[in-house]
Amino acid sequence: MALKSKVNTLMLTVLTVFFWSASLGNTENEEHKGEEFELVEKFHVSEFIMDHIGDAHQWHLWGDHHHGTSIYLPIILIDGGLKVFSSSEFYHGEEKEGPNGQHYIIGHEKGHEYAMFEEKIYKLDNGVLNFNEEGEVTSNRPLDFSITKNVLSLLMGAALMMVLMLSSAWYYKKNGAVAPKGVAKFIEPLIIFVRDDIAKANIGEHKYKKYVPYLLTIFFFIWINNLLGLIPVFPGGANLTGNIAVTMFLAVCTLLVTVFSGNRNYWGHIFATPGVPKPLLLIMIPIELVGILTKPFALMIRLFANITAGHVIILAFICIIFINENAAWGGLSVPMALFISVLELLVAALQAYLFAMLSALFIGAAVEEHHH
């Protein structure tokens, strides 16, 4: 962990120096531009990065959003009834007319720039998108159950996990207790690792078995989707575990399992901490209750922040080429981005292990019996 921290610090320092030098170069070029030269559209680093790591209603493959190649995903709305249609028209700055004449839009025309509003779908009022004085959208939003890029990636990750597990189970059902081959040979050591080094080591030998399926699920789900999430640095990827809503759901699952597994000893330490004078319980009880929530909150933020930070650093290195408008910078930025990408392979497995291990640790504290 210390090595990873030092590497990240070094990379961020080098990145800062590159952006500073790039900004000086751009300033110098702007000062020497004559009126006879046509102005070139400015490259927006933040928009480029957020476009790759954010969610969307289309699966963009290559090219720009207007003339490139994309897979347009279905829009599913509930607004006076079920409405299903394609998202294709949303990405050309146009409104979409749904059934019964209602019009919907993801963004709005603001001068010559098309704003996306974080891919939120709004219902137009007589063809107009309404704003308040602070510039916030006040138009109504229908219930949105659309298949977004992250939703499709989640289904793909879940399907891949099911294929791996079911194929391994089918192999043992067919061949019995023999030396594994193929997929089973790869999956078995990981299952044994989660069972022995995560579940049994942190929950206890007598109570760990019923929690192994949950720990295996979150370990493989996070690991597989972390690996799939490395693709956003290239066209056609999704960033599922970099979505805080997904990490929050996983953390809430661990919270519910922990709370409903808590025994008398666990709740006794929260509402009647041993050795604490009764007047201090007025302070200790709220602190302990907050502690129940901060543990899964830490799980949520750790997974989200580590995955997102890695993607941002990789994309920022790639952006150096476009900021300087010189492919020669690729000789320096691409190897650095490749190095961080290889490091992210380790982080992908490490974050899955930490989430499963800490979940087992919290569950183990909830089911631990009183020691005399």
C-alpha positions, 0 to 999 in steps of 0.5 A: 500500500505504501508503494502504491501511494508513492507511485500515485504521488509521483505520477500526479506530480509528473502529471501536474508538471506536464499540464503546467508546461502544456498550458504555457505552450498553448498560451505562447501559441495563442499569442502568435496567432494571426487573424488569418488563422482559423480558430480551433475548438479548444480541447476540454480535458474534463469533458473528455474524461467524464465522457469516458468514465460517466454513464450514458444512454448509448454505448459509444464505440468510436468517433464523435457523438454526432457522426461516430459509431454507437449502440443506442440503448432503449429508453424506458420511462413511466410517465402516464404509462409505459413508454419505450423508445430508442435513445438515438435522437437524444444525441443529436441535440434534438427532443424526442416525441414519445407516445401521446405527444409528450416530448423528452430531452436529455439536454438543451441548446445553450448558444452553440453548445449542447449540454448533457445534464448528467444524462438525466431525462426531462419532460419538456413543457410545451417544447421548453426546458425550464430553469430557475434563477440559479440555472437549475432545471425545474422541468419534471422528470419521468420515472427512468428505468432505461438500460444505460451503459452501466446497467448493460455492463452490470448485466454482462458482468453478472452473466460472465460470473454466472458462466464461470461459476455454473461451468465450474459446478457442472464440471464437478457434478460430472467428474466428481472430486477429481483434479480440476481442469479448464475453468474449474482449475482457475476458479477453485483456488480463488473460491478456497482463498475466499473461504479459508483466508477471508470467511473462516479467518474473520468470521470464525470456524463455526459460523463462516459457512453460511456467509461464504456464498455472499462473500464469494458473490461480492468478491467475484462481482467486484473483481470482474467488473473492475477488470471490465471497468479498465476498458473505459480508457479505450472506446466501447467501455463502461465504468460500473464500479466507478459509479458511486450508486453501485458501490453504495448498493454493495455497501448497503448489502454488507450493512444489512447482512451485518445488522441482521446477523448481530447477536446479543453480545454485538448489540450489548456492546453498542447499547451497554458498552462493558466497563463504561459508566452509565452516564457516559452511555448517553454519549457512547450509544450515538457514537456506536450507532454512527459507527455502524453506518461509517463502516459501510460508508468507508467501503463505498468510498474506498471502492469508488475513489480508487477505481475512479482515480485510476481511470482519471489518471490514465485518461489524463496522461492520454489527454497530454497528447491532445493538449499539446496537439503533438503526437510526439508526446505519446512517446512519454504519455502512453508508456505512463498510461500503460504503467498505470493500467498495469497497476490498475490490474493489481488494484482491481483484485486488491479492491475486491479482496479488501471489500470482501475481507472487511465485510467478513470482518464486520460480520465476524464482529456481529456474530462473535460470542462473548468470551469469559 
